[in-house]
Amino acid sequence: MKLFGKVTRVKNLLLRKVKLRLLISWCLMRKRGNRSFEPASAKKVLLLRLDDKIGDMVVATGVIKKLADSGHQVSVLSGEACKNMLSGVKHIAKFYIYQRRESLRALKKQHFDVVIDFDDVTTYERCRLIYKLGARHAIGFNKQGYPMYDTSIDFLDADTHITERHKRVLRLLGVGCAEYCYDLEPTSASVDKVSAALAGLHYNALIAINPFTGSEDKDLSRQQTQDIISLIKSRAKNSLIVLIGQESKVAALNMADCIYIPGSTVNTAVEIVKRADLIISPDTSIVHMACAFNKRLVAIYNQRKLKDTGLPGHVIWSPNYGNAVQIVTEKENVSDVPVEVINQQIGEQIALMENECSPRREVAL
């Protein structure tokens, strides 16, 4: 059975490659001269984030806001997680859920002027989607040789932050981007849920810790988390520590001296980050949420390479703002970073934070 499964996977891979070559040939045959990009007529925009990654979408909110403010009608095609996170954002015309095998008829009827694809993915499924959407223009990155994209932006710079991709798109569309800021708003339901969890608590500072990511090599260990909590309790005695993350995971840590939000979601994470005075997190979407609200942050990264390009993730997806401190380790796993290295930076941030915080009390509901 294992051999049969391996043969099937190889066959399917080869079949997709053949189908992609045929699709490219078909697009080349149907191409009517060289289409020049016309930014003045590109007002109805569809932004793709098909992988449904929260951090990627947080960064893309800057494009959505800039385009909407300049008179563009911006829709998004992504997954349920991103839809939930963006439900507090008011300037998205429509959100479409991406389902790989569903008909694109409803999307084609929208007659988008331009589709923007920020990923480096060049699979048959992705290229077929771009072709089938039938937009007047399709913007992609590193898509030379893929004629379903009429505009390809070269971007393989190992020293340039991911926001430069987004700025390049804005400039192409004739939109100013001297300042590029992410744009997030928590939902009213998440505000109520967090307020209920914090009701009646007294504290001078709210400190959020996010121990987990989507990859074990980037997670904090239980011992690191415990040692970080111990440091905070000794250095910031009137602080409230909130653990951010999937409820089952943070509850399993069984940590004293901190709380978590029952029934936590990506939306409650946004609200906690917005309220927090200091955030500690490895490389995950929480880093970019902290940037959206310009919060004090200690972020811990390893040097993992990005899957599609091989570029250094700790550079391309760094926090990239003044209130963030980034620790980059040469160790393969973040869990192997000596906690003393992390706590030194946390201690320095607590000292700065305490000069800014005044006593607070959450009002009982």
Buried (B, 14 or more C-beta within 10 A) or exposed (E): EEEEEEEEEEEEEEEBEEBBEEBBEEBEEEEEEEEEBEBEEBBBBBBBBBEBBBBBBBBBBBBBBBBBEEEBBBBBBBBEBBBBBBBBBEBBBEBBEBEEEEEBEEBEEBEBBBBBBBBBBBEBEBBBBBBEBBBBBBBBBBBEEBBBBBBBBEBEEEEBBBBBBBBBBBEBBEBEBEEBBBBBBBBEBBBEBBBEBBEEEEBBBBBBBBBBBEBEBBBBBBEBBBBBBBBBBEBBEEBBBBBBBBBEBBBEBEBEEBBBBEEBBBBBBBBBBBBBBBBBBBBBBBBBBBBBBEBBBBBBBBEBEBEEBEBBBBBBBBBBBEBBBBBBBEEEBBBEBEBEEBBBBBBEBBEEBBEEBEEBEBEEE
